Each structure stands twice: as C-alpha cells, then as structure tokens.
Amino acid sequence: MKEAAMKGSVRFENVTKTFGDVVALKPLSLDIAPGTLVTLLGPSGCGKTTTLRLIAGLESASTGRILIGGEDVTHLSATYRRVSMVFQSYALFPHMTVLENVGYGLSVKGLPRAEIRDRAEAGLETVGLKGFGARLPSELSGGQQQRVAVARAIVLEPEVLLLDEPLSNLDAKLRRHVREEIRQIQQRLGLTAVYVTHDQEEAMAVSDRIIVMRNAEIAQEGSPHDLYDRPANGFIADFIGDANLIEVSVLNSADSTDIALGNRRLTLPLRGASQGPARLVLRPHHLRLAAEPAPDRIPAEVTSAAWLGNSVQYLLSSEMGTLFAITDPRAQAFRRGDTVHLTFDPADLRLVPA
C-alpha cells in the first residue's frame, strides 16, 4: 500500500548541480505528490530546466539524492527511469508517420508490432487524434504536432511526465487551447507531471502547485492562489501577475497595520508586519479611477492609455510614483493628459519586505 501511494512521487534531497565553477542549482529539496501537476516557473537561467533534466536523468546531480516513486534514481541513467519528456521542439521524426512517431519508444523497447500499433492508436485517441496515424508530421498543425509528442510520451506509461516549455512554439490562442488539453489528459490519467515554463499565466492555469525559482533556488512555492494573494517578497508579487510596488513605512502592527504612504496614513487589515520600511503590493485591477476628486482619492495624471478589447490599461503618474491600472472597457474612459482620482480597498493590499 505504501509503495502504491509513493508511485509517481518525486523527491529531491539537497540536490545541487554545478558545471565547472558555475552553480546551476543550489541545494534544493522538494517533494512532488503523485497525481499532481507541479510547474517550475521562473526567468531564464533560474535553474528550472536543470531541475527538470535532473528528474529525467539527462543531467546527473553533483550532490544530494533524487527519488522517483520512493526509489533512489540519483545514479540511474535516463533509459531506466520511468519518466517521459515532452520537448519544446516536439522532436518528431519527419519521415515517419504519426503512428510510427507515437510508437517509436515502444519499438525501441522491442515490443511486438501488434502491441505497438494498438498502444500507439490508443495514445492518439487519448489526445484526440484518432484517425491521424497515417499522416506525416508536416501535414499537421503546430497544436496537433504537440499532441502527437504528448501521445508518444504517455504510451510509455511513465510514472512521471515531464514537459519542457511545451507550448512556446504556439501562438497565444492555440497555447490556451493546448494547455487545457494537456491538463485534462494529466487529470484523466492521474499522471504526475512536472511542467517547466516562464509564462506566469500558463503556470497559473494548469498547476496544482507552482515552484517559483530565482538564482538557482526556490523563491517561493504554493498553490497559484497562495502565490498571487500572499507573495513572500516583491519579486514574487511582480512575477506572479502584475503589481505596483510602492515604498511605505510600517508605523505599528497589532490586529491591524498602520502605514505611512507619503503624507497619508492608511490602516490595513493585516497582522504581524514589522515596523520600518516595506513595500505595498497594489494589483492593477484593484485600482479604481474616477473623474471627480474626493477626500480619500489620490490625484494622478494619465500618461498612457491602451484599449485592448477586454480591458483598458493605463500608466499613471501620482504621488505614489508611476502606477499601472487595468479597468473594465465599459467603465469611463480617460485619455493621455487627463487628471484622474484613484481609490482602492485596503483589504486588497498586501505588504512585502522592502
């Protein structure tokens, strides 16, 4: 029973990776529960792809242990790990049919032809490409090719499915469609999946849990909601969704927190903040713009206005600095040079260290 519960789990115990004098991964410990989709998110060079390649066995750990399904695989080559990877480039063989591409890994294992064909056809049906087996990859769209790559990975019945920037070659609309399909397949099959991306929206949309990496280590991890609503620092606040980061001073904190915002005093429904300098996190969609002044409103000048169909985005110059605001397109519109008056709900604000 314990072994079954651990199947598909991934565990890092103080794993590091160096390339000569370059530290690609600082001591990293993490646990990925079976059947979950966990995203490694972060800017280029943060260590997320190195972490994925360590799970796959494409890189070897410099120190520490890696366990998959409770088994120590630290020194096990990629061939003998129960993992499959979906690459950014699809990596399909152009001279092979779709069915042959999907069955390629099975043929390498030496399975009977009839079994390879049956499992490959079942894989294509799983990803919604039943009847496409006789086509060549060049006869498919980018989204269809990516689904072929997913089918090729899942027919190997891996304990862990690894996805390395799988949607980066697709246009924005197709990315949304394919990411939903990948998430549905992962949930339907109960697969453990580790997903690498630098796209925050993509990570928020598909993940049970997100591990945000920065400078070769974990900056914060948690559910998408936790990271968005309770960022640990300014980097997380700005990286997970847009944020205005405003310099403030914490005056005192008990059941609520009093802060100095320029010449203004504001009480926030937050507890436990340390006195001294801090940064206020104000999300763009929490800013409300009005034409008329009022005692609780902060004047600002519109320096840029962009209508995007489903929203209007503003850059504003105010006593709090330059602010970014997103409003409903049905709300009152303002133009560059207009004076507006800003307000927000203190309950929507968060504090992070200075």
Buried (B, 14 or more C-beta within 10 A) or exposed (E): EEEEEBBBBBBBBEBBBBEEEEBBBBBBEBEBBBBBBBBBBBEEEBBBBBBBBBBBBBBEBBEBBBBBBEBEBBEBEBEEBBBBBBBBEBEBEEEBBBBBBBBBBBEEEEBEEEEBBBBBBBBBBBBEBEEBBEBBBEEBEBBBBBBBBBBBBBBBEBBBBBBBBBBEBBEEEBBBEBBEBBBEBBBEEEBBBBBBBBBBBBBBBBBBBBBBBBEBBBBBBBBBEBBBBBBBBBBBBBBBBBBBBBEBBBBEBEEEBBBEBBEEEBEBEBEEBEEEEBBBBBBBBBBBBBEEEEEEBBEBBBBEBEEEEEBBBBBBBBEBEEBBBBBEEEEEEBEEEBEBBBEBEEEBBBBBEB
